[in-house]
Amino acid sequence: MLKQMLFDNPLLVRHVRSNLRPPRAGYLTAVVVLLGSLLMFAGYKANGLDSPGFFCFFFGVQALALHLAGTSQVASSISAANDSGILDFHRIAPLSPTATTLGFMFGGAVREYLVALVLLPFTLVCALLSDVGIFGFLTSTIVLISTTLLFHSLAITAGLVARKGKTRNVNSTLGVLVVGAGACTGLTTAGIPIPGMLTVGPAFMEAVNAVAPRGAVPATFFGIQFPIFLQSLFYQLPLMLFLIVAATRRMRSATAMFFSKSTAVAFLITIATLSLGGVIGHPKLAVEWLVPILAYLEFIIAALMILSITPTQGQYQGGARRAKRIGMGRPPLWQDDSSNRAAVFVMATLALATVQIIQTLVPALNIDAHFWRVAGTAAGVIAYFGFATQYFSLKHQNHGMLALMMFLFLFWLLPIFIAILLGAIMQLEDFASQVASISPLYGIGSGSWVAFIFAASMAAIFFGLLIKQERLVWEALVFREIAKEDELADGARDNPFM
């Protein structure tokens, strides 16, 4: 199975033959070996190979090649295939969707893999000659590989999300995300594991025995002080698998959802679990920043999951038609082309469950009504965003996303702008704060009654509108089926041969 997906993968073979032709691959290998050898010789003459500086340099070049250049190449390859229409050919080819995904993941950055592989002996020698040692080399290299796979799977997913002809900004966006995540490495010692643990930075710092800043606390996972490289794998491997699942589903069909509803809920639960794992048991745990940060994080991830599982009007009608054909009263709520109501309800409930878990595991935090309103506001916003997304997609066949964007502008961005004007010009700070609370961008963190009541009210309103719209779609479908049966019956009566 693995041999068929990798070594006998025609897509991977094509990338290798295209990017590693004998003259080009030979020149690249020779240049890398020559420069590495010269640098090693200079370090030997300067008696500096016993310091971790040379290991840091070679390891850093590997990371740059794989994470920045490699991620960009993978995104470019999948975007080019998507823009040119070749991706549609791969979908109808006998190659499995998993093999297609792995072909782009490993084939798009094959030159960067070659550079990292050629530099690997130099990195190993520098590790053995310095205090890093063989253990530090192995742990950092393992995390380097897992981080590379995570970033490359993210690149494939981003390339599949982008519409045809609009993929130019994918590379720059991914570059900003990779660099931004690397800059958050230091936050892991402050009880904020994501996104620092999604990079190779913490494991690299552990391998070189870097001196921690004053007041820093070693990162833990649910209060247990595992080695940093293991904690990095705890965070990276599940997310990588979820991204590969999403890319494989879209490789199978251009109209498929990135996630099933159950997978989307599992993804949000995984993010919440990993986030709690980094903060529970941390000595610097403070409820003032913990609950709002987790609320915003779950709100952002839930919004992305909602967008990835919400069917369009045509997809919903197709699912309802199939349910009607087999005699069901309604489409199953956990079906891909069914309403997102059930999944949204579970995601919203998870925001409240997270606070309850924190209060249970760390009762000393004394979570009061204010922080419960923060969680309740996040739950309400998740609920009404999900219901509104499904409602507008069923209400408007071609302009559902545009209607949703207009709604978000009116209730997410405009209140912030009005609040700034009220506070800066009219000096009405209290009233400006209440107006800004309408927007979840400010309202979730404020935990005010205005934010909580508004979010709950909007959730109830859009839930009612969604139920009504689903009923209208179902009734229209039943009416068309009845009209079609009557037409066929009339035709049979008028036909003397039937």
Summary of the structure (lengths in Angstrom):
residues: 498
radius of gyration: 26.8
end to end distance: 54.2
largest distance: 102.8
contacts: 1649
relative contact order: 0.06
helix: 78%
strand: 0%
